[in-house]
């Protein structure tokens, strides 16, 4: 019998296999770039970052005022979950912020997707709506927040509209770009079989544009959560952004980080949902 290699050798071999490209399938010469599972690597990376965070705080290299320990963040989450924050429970803060972001997101999709498709198919629509969208798209939401307050007051309208504007541009432009994904041969083939213009739009152009639209929706919801804190800066008494800003004024760093983690967790959960929708609806694109 052959002796088994030492444990250290087996560990090094396992680590080297993680970075090795997957074996090719029949018909593939060199394999598909990016193909392969990354879940194990992601888990190892997250675990390593948490371990470094814990060690730095445990060793006292950074004061808790600047970077609290992971345990302090977990304890703060438990405290806010049980006792609430400024008279409102954590669930109420989450519900308010989620309603604002996803309300604006749904509105942006209802307006932006049809408008983007129209811009992609009509030079008249593109000439009318492309300049104003491209004009305001690179402007940070904080720049036009005062205008939202002047025009619409300090109520929910200005907050939802600010988030809507941050989501609307990427969704509309993504839908416009998706129209170009439809091959002209497919469009001509549909017309040759007697399809109407509406049937070409619904059966050829829209399915071809769906991958771009779903990607734009994922990008847009990320902008929405980014804008949430800015939207809740003015006259807000509830919400995750309000909680983060209020805690920062009193140097409650653990509450700030806890709020950031909650926002990131909700946004990541929705991103996972969008990835599942992509794999289900546009499975021919081969999403990982």
SULHUGI-V346011 format. One record per backbone hydrogen bond with DSSP energy under -0.5 kcal/mol. NH is the residue of the N-H (numbers start at 1). CO is the residue of the C=O. E is the energy in kcal/mol with one decimal. If there is no record, write none. Layout:
NH & CO & E
NH & CO & E
//
This chain:
10 & 6 & -1.9
11 & 7 & -2.5
12 & 8 & -2.3
13 & 9 & -2.1
14 & 10 & -2.1
15 & 11 & -2.4
16 & 12 & -2.2
17 & 13 & -1.6
18 & 14 & -1.0
18 & 15 & -0.6
19 & 15 & -0.9
20 & 17 & -0.6
22 & 35 & -0.6
28 & 25 & -2.4
35 & 32 & -2.1
42 & 38 & -2.4
43 & 39 & -2.5
44 & 40 & -2.4
45 & 41 & -2.4
46 & 42 & -2.6
47 & 43 & -2.6
48 & 44 & -2.4
49 & 45 & -2.5
50 & 46 & -2.5
51 & 47 & -2.3
52 & 48 & -2.5
53 & 49 & -2.6
54 & 50 & -2.8
55 & 51 & -2.6
56 & 52 & -2.7
57 & 53 & -2.0
58 & 54 & -2.7
59 & 55 & -2.7
60 & 57 & -0.6
61 & 56 & -1.8
62 & 56 & -0.7
66 & 63 & -1.6
67 & 63 & -2.3
73 & 69 & -1.7
74 & 70 & -2.3
75 & 71 & -2.5
76 & 72 & -2.3
77 & 73 & -2.2
78 & 74 & -2.1
79 & 75 & -2.5
80 & 76 & -2.9
81 & 77 & -2.4
82 & 78 & -2.1
83 & 79 & -3.2
84 & 80 & -2.0
85 & 88 & -3.5
88 & 85 & -1.5
90 & 80 & -0.6
93 & 89 & -2.0
94 & 90 & -2.6
95 & 91 & -2.6
96 & 92 & -2.5
97 & 93 & -2.1
98 & 94 & -2.7
99 & 95 & -2.4
100 & 96 & -2.1
101 & 97 & -2.6
102 & 98 & -2.7
103 & 99 & -1.9
104 & 100 & -1.9
105 & 101 & -2.3
106 & 102 & -2.5
107 & 103 & -2.0
108 & 104 & -2.5
109 & 105 & -2.2
110 & 106 & -2.5
111 & 107 & -1.9
112 & 108 & -3.3
113 & 109 & -1.7
115 & 111 & -1.6
116 & 112 & -2.9
117 & 113 & -2.4
118 & 114 & -2.4
119 & 115 & -2.5
120 & 116 & -2.0
121 & 117 & -1.4
122 & 118 & -2.2
126 & 122 & -2.2
127 & 123 & -2.4
128 & 124 & -1.6
129 & 125 & -2.6
130 & 126 & -1.9
133 & 129 & -1.7
134 & 130 & -2.7
135 & 131 & -1.8
136 & 132 & -2.0
137 & 133 & -1.8
138 & 134 & -0.6
139 & 136 & -1.3
143 & 140 & -1.8
144 & 140 & -0.8
145 & 141 & -0.8
146 & 142 & -0.5
148 & 144 & -1.8
149 & 145 & -2.0
150 & 146 & -2.5
151 & 147 & -2.8
152 & 148 & -2.6
153 & 149 & -1.7
159 & 155 & -1.0
160 & 156 & -2.9
161 & 157 & -2.5
162 & 158 & -1.9
163 & 159 & -1.9
164 & 160 & -2.7
165 & 161 & -2.4
166 & 162 & -1.4
167 & 163 & -1.4
168 & 164 & -2.9
169 & 165 & -1.1
171 & 167 & -1.8
172 & 168 & -2.8
173 & 169 & -2.6
174 & 170 & -2.0
175 & 171 & -2.2
176 & 172 & -2.2
177 & 173 & -2.3
178 & 174 & -1.9
179 & 175 & -1.1
179 & 176 & -0.5
180 & 176 & -0.6
180 & 177 & -0.9
181 & 178 & -1.6
182 & 179 & -1.4
183 & 181 & -0.5
187 & 183 & -1.7
188 & 184 & -2.5
189 & 185 & -2.4
190 & 186 & -2.2
191 & 187 & -2.2
192 & 188 & -2.4
193 & 189 & -1.2
194 & 191 & -1.7
195 & 190 & -2.2
200 & 196 & -2.2
201 & 197 & -2.1
202 & 198 & -2.5
203 & 199 & -2.6
204 & 200 & -1.8
205 & 200 & -2.4
206 & 201 & -2.8
208 & 204 & -1.6
209 & 205 & -2.0
210 & 206 & -1.3
211 & 207 & -0.5
213 & 209 & -2.4
214 & 210 & -2.9
215 & 211 & -2.1
216 & 212 & -2.4
217 & 213 & -2.2
218 & 214 & -1.9
219 & 215 & -2.2
220 & 216 & -2.8
221 & 217 & -2.3
222 & 218 & -1.2
223 & 219 & -1.8
224 & 220 & -2.1
225 & 221 & -2.0
226 & 222 & -1.9
227 & 223 & -2.2
228 & 224 & -1.0
229 & 225 & -0.6
231 & 227 & -2.6
232 & 228 & -1.9
233 & 230 & -1.3
234 & 231 & -0.6
235 & 233 & -0.6
240 & 93 & -0.7
243 & 239 & -2.2
244 & 240 & -2.4
245 & 241 & -2.4
246 & 242 & -2.8
247 & 243 & -2.3
248 & 244 & -1.9
249 & 245 & -1.3
250 & 246 & -0.8
250 & 247 & -0.7
251 & 248 & -1.2
252 & 247 & -2.8
253 & 251 & -1.5
256 & 252 & -2.0
257 & 253 & -2.7
258 & 254 & -2.3
259 & 255 & -2.5
260 & 256 & -2.2
261 & 257 & -2.6
262 & 258 & -2.2
263 & 259 & -2.4
264 & 260 & -2.6
265 & 261 & -2.5
266 & 262 & -2.3
267 & 263 & -2.5
268 & 264 & -2.6
269 & 265 & -2.3
270 & 266 & -2.1
271 & 267 & -2.0
272 & 268 & -2.4
273 & 269 & -1.9
274 & 270 & -2.5
275 & 271 & -2.2
276 & 272 & -2.1
277 & 273 & -2.3
278 & 274 & -2.4
279 & 275 & -2.4
280 & 276 & -1.8
281 & 277 & -3.5
282 & 278 & -1.8
285 & 282 & -1.9
286 & 283 & -1.6
//
